[in-house]
Amino acid sequence: EAGVTQFPSHSVIEKGQTVTLRCDPISGHDNLYWYRRVMGKEIKFLLHFVKESKQDESGMPNNRFLAERTGGTYSTLKVQPAELEDSGVYFCASSQVAGVQDTQYFGPGTRLTVL
Amino acid sequence: GENVEQHPSTLSVQEGDSAVIKCTYSDSASNYFPWYKQELGKRPQLIIDIRSNVGEKKDQRIAVTLNKTAKHFSLHITETQPEDSAVYFCAASESGGYNKLIFGAGTRLAVHP
C-alpha cells in the first residue's frame, strides 16, 4: 500500500511569493489533515478534511493560508503571500474512516523556507 | 483547548538502558494517545497508541502507560538500541473535535553504543 505522499519535499521562496503544497493521502482514506512544525517546536494542527469538506480549520494561522481538497482525493495548501514566520515543515496525514478516532498516517513533509 | 507538555526535550542513554518519556495533558475528556517516532529525514510513524479505557499497553520493547486521574501518559523503551535514536512525539486527541491531535514538543532520544 502506498503511503501518504507530499510534493515538493523542499521549497525555498522569498517573502511575498506564493507557494502551493500538495498532499496525496492513502487511497480510500476519507480524512486528510494538515499539520505544521515550526523551528523544532510541537507539530501543530492546521485543518482537517472529511472527503472534500473542511471539518475543522481552527488551526489555520490567517487568511494567507488556503486549503482545498477538490473531489475528496488530493489536497493543496497555498500560502499567499508568504511571510518569514511561515517557514517550517508542513505535514499531511490521512486516516481511513470519518467519525472514528483512527491511526493517522503521516507524509514525509514539505520543508518550506521563506527568505 | 487541549495542551500537551512533553519531557524531557532531550534524552541520552547507553545502549541496553531503558528510556522513559513523559507527557501531561489538560483535557480530561481526551481519549486517544498515540506516540510517533520520527527518524532523521523521515516521516513521523506511529509506534504505539493507547485509549482511555486501558491503563497500559505493550509491544515488544515498547510500552505506554496512562494515568487518567493525573492526566499523564508515558512511553517506556527497554533494552534500547542505536536504531531507537529519533525524535519521539506524544499526542492527545482533542475532545469534541474530529480526530484532531494535539502534539507535545518532542523528545530527541540518542542511544549511544
Contacts between the chains, C-beta under 8 A, distances in Angstrom:
chain1	res1	chain2	res2	distance
A	3	B	43	7.5
A	4	B	43	7.6
A	31	B	99	6.1
A	33	B	99	7.6
A	33	B	100	7.8
A	33	B	101	7.9
A	35	B	101	8.0
A	35	B	103	7.8
A	40	B	105	7.9
A	40	B	106	7.5
A	41	B	105	5.7
A	42	B	4	7.5
A	42	B	6	7.9
A	42	B	89	7.6
A	42	B	103	4.7
A	42	B	104	6.0
A	42	B	105	4.4
A	42	B	106	6.8
A	43	B	44	7.3
A	43	B	89	6.2
A	43	B	91	7.8
A	43	B	103	4.1
A	43	B	106	7.8
A	44	B	103	7.2
A	45	B	100	5.2
A	45	B	101	6.6
A	45	B	102	6.9
A	48	B	98	5.7
A	48	B	99	6.7
A	48	B	100	6.2
A	50	B	98	7.1
A	55	B	98	4.6
A	56	B	97	6.3
A	56	B	98	5.3
A	56	B	100	5.9
A	58	B	100	7.9
A	59	B	100	7.9
A	91	B	43	7.6
A	91	B	44	7.0
A	95	B	99	6.5
A	99	B	98	7.6
A	100	B	99	7.7
A	101	B	31	7.2
A	101	B	32	4.6
A	101	B	51	8.0
A	101	B	93	5.7
A	101	B	99	5.5
A	102	B	99	7.1
A	103	B	34	7.3
A	103	B	46	5.6
A	103	B	49	7.2
A	104	B	34	7.5
A	104	B	46	7.5
A	104	B	99	7.3
A	104	B	101	6.5
A	105	B	46	7.5
A	106	B	36	7.3
A	106	B	43	4.7
A	106	B	44	4.5
A	106	B	45	7.2
A	107	B	43	6.0
A	108	B	42	6.8
A	108	B	43	4.4
A	109	B	43	6.6
